[in-house]
């Protein structure tokens, strides 16, 4: 994913660059969510508990 060359930016309709950046951001956030879910699954499989998931009465 290379950025849009500067020479082409002026040729785009107004707001197109912003929409493209927002779409890329959404794609990256989806990928991060997927990686987070995979990591949690692996850690759960290993019996590891995240600190946020600890029962406060046990601390």
QUIURZI-V890519 format. One record per backbone hydrogen bond with DSSP energy under -1.0 kcal/mol. CO is the residue of the C=O (numbers start at 1). NH is the residue of the N-H. Records with the same first field share a line. If there is no record, write none. Layout:
CO->NH / NH
This chain:
5->8
9->12
13->16
15->19
16->20
17->21
18->22
19->23
20->24
21->25
22->26
23->27
24->28
25->29
26->30
27->31
28->32
29->33
30->34
31->35
32->36
33->37
34->38
35->39
36->40
37->41
38->42
39->43
40->44
41->45
42->46
43->48
44->47
50->53
51->54
55->58
